[in-house]
Amino acid sequence: MMPLSYARHQFPPAVIQHAIRLYLRFTLSDRDVEELLAERGIDVSYETVRRWVVTFGPAIAANLRRRRPKPSPRWHLDEMVVRIGGTLMYLWRAVDDEGEVLEVLVQRRRDKAAALKLMRKLLKKHGVAPTQVTTDKLRSYGAAFREIGLTARHEQGRRQNNRAEVSHQPVRRRERKMRRFKSPGSAQRFVSVHSATYNTFNLQRHLISRPTLRTFRVQAMAEWHAATATA
């Protein structure tokens, strides 16, 4: 865990941490966070909120990922179209069968090279190969698996891959709220930080009892406080 330094910032660490959590956890704009802080008597510009997210977001995301358990060996891969800076691009996503976001990658193509890049990042990042991979019927996946020698069972079909397709929804909501991403770099930075926060606070509340939900919420907040702790 890497402690964060909030030195040379006008506001206390607690305010910065709270503003970043509001922005990443909920479907809020910079201006929405500014309004919520103003209700508490904290006068912060939305541009300051944006700079806090850019400055501290990647380090917080890295700390959150270090605390996550190993993913399930059953992975779901999918890609969706996004318009970034007026150009159509693809957001490639990998999740496990429990909804944990494993990787999100912004790419210009929807081909074998793009599928290869996603798989290589996944294998390097997690250090283990899946036992089963579910995708849609894009043939680029099969070609990429053969090139890297992946022996996992490969299932294809739209309905079988609902887990990955549904996982795009939070990013779609944020994309609309942000009035689309402005550049590939900013889009990649945002989805990487957002996915780490999403994994921490995605509690599958419809599958658990109320007392268990309260316990999981306490655990999620403890993980957040540990990831944003001061040096």
Summary of the structure (lengths in Angstrom):
residues: 231
radius of gyration: 18.6
end to end distance: 10.5
largest distance: 58.2
contacts: 678
relative contact order: 0.16
helix: 55%
strand: 16%
